[in-house]
Amino acid sequence: MSDHALDGGTARVHPVDQKLPGGRLAALGMQHVLVMYAGAVAVPLIVGRALNLAPEQVAMLMGPIPMAENANYGALDTMGVAAFVLAVILLLVRYGRGFVANIAVLLGIVVGCVVTVAMGKMHFDKVANAHWFDIVTPFAFGMPTFDPVMVLTMALVMVVVMIVFVLGGAGLVRFGMVAATGIRILGNVDFRGNRNNLYIVAPSIAFGLMPLVARRWMQHMAHSLHPLFESGILLTAISAVALNLYFNGGKEDKAGALEAAKAAEAH
């Protein structure tokens, strides 16, 4: 029988085609919008503040601009808020039930906003004074300029980079094979039957990328801790082990270990 076959006079609807009640649908939709919106506006907000741009100018930023030094980047109190939000999300995923666990990210964002408001780090004065509708002015930062010398220099740099890529082709393939092996191993993970595995893999990958995309994120921490936090592989390993113990406990999965070993040996 198919998913749409009659079962006791009632048609069974595939989960993909299910329509949730209005309240749940709105909450899940808001969660997805906030997650996508956060990634889109994070760079303009952070860089705009670092460059001391006016709020109106920050609102116009739609793409990357040159980075500037910011002494408050990676401040411990800000990092503490981020860690607290992450802990709230993981607690809701682990101990929450049903719909609460499904909107754990949204609830974590709400809790984080409440905490930052209480700390005086976030307020809505400028939001209240903003216009309901406005027009984005083209070339608000001036007309683009093209320096022939800089264009030629960048072209030469790209030629050198391409030569390095050609010479390092074998190395790229080798490192690519390592990544492909990892992806193949992750392909054997049960994400459907055990949704907690998703919250093990996702933060672990994010922790591993932090030293690459935010090299100065630990600048306010003790210098003796830098060797630990500068290694993406080490951060990923620690995160994966800790989160696996948190969600799945210390029970041994011999079958899963054998499958992972076979996948690794295949390459």
ZINORRA-V567260 format. One line per field, one symbol per residue. ss: DSSP state (~ for helix, > for strand, _ for the rest). phi: phi as a letter, one per 40 degrees, with the letter a starting at -180 (. if undefined). A space follows every 50 residues. Layout:
ss->???
phi->???
This chain:
ss->_____>>__>>___~~~____~~~~~~~~~~~~~~~~~~~~~~~~~~~~~ ____~~~~~~_______________~~~~~~~~~~~~~~~~~~~~___~~ ~~_~~~~~~~~~~~~~~~______~~~~~__________________~~~ ~~~~~~~~~~~~~~~~~_~~~~~~~~~~~~~~~~~~~_______~~~~~~ ~~~~~~~~~~~~~_________~~~~~~~__~~~~~~~~~~~~~~~~~__ ___~~~~~~~~~~~~__
phi->.ccbccbggbccbcdcccbcddccccccccccccccccccbccdcccccc cfccdccccccbacbdcbcbcccgdcccccccccccccccccccbcbfcc ccbdcccccccccccccccgcaabccccccccbabcccfcchccbbcdcc ccccccccccccccccccdccccccccccccccccccccccccbcccccc cccccccccdcccbcbcbcccdccccdcccbccccccccccccccccbgc ccbcccccccccccccb
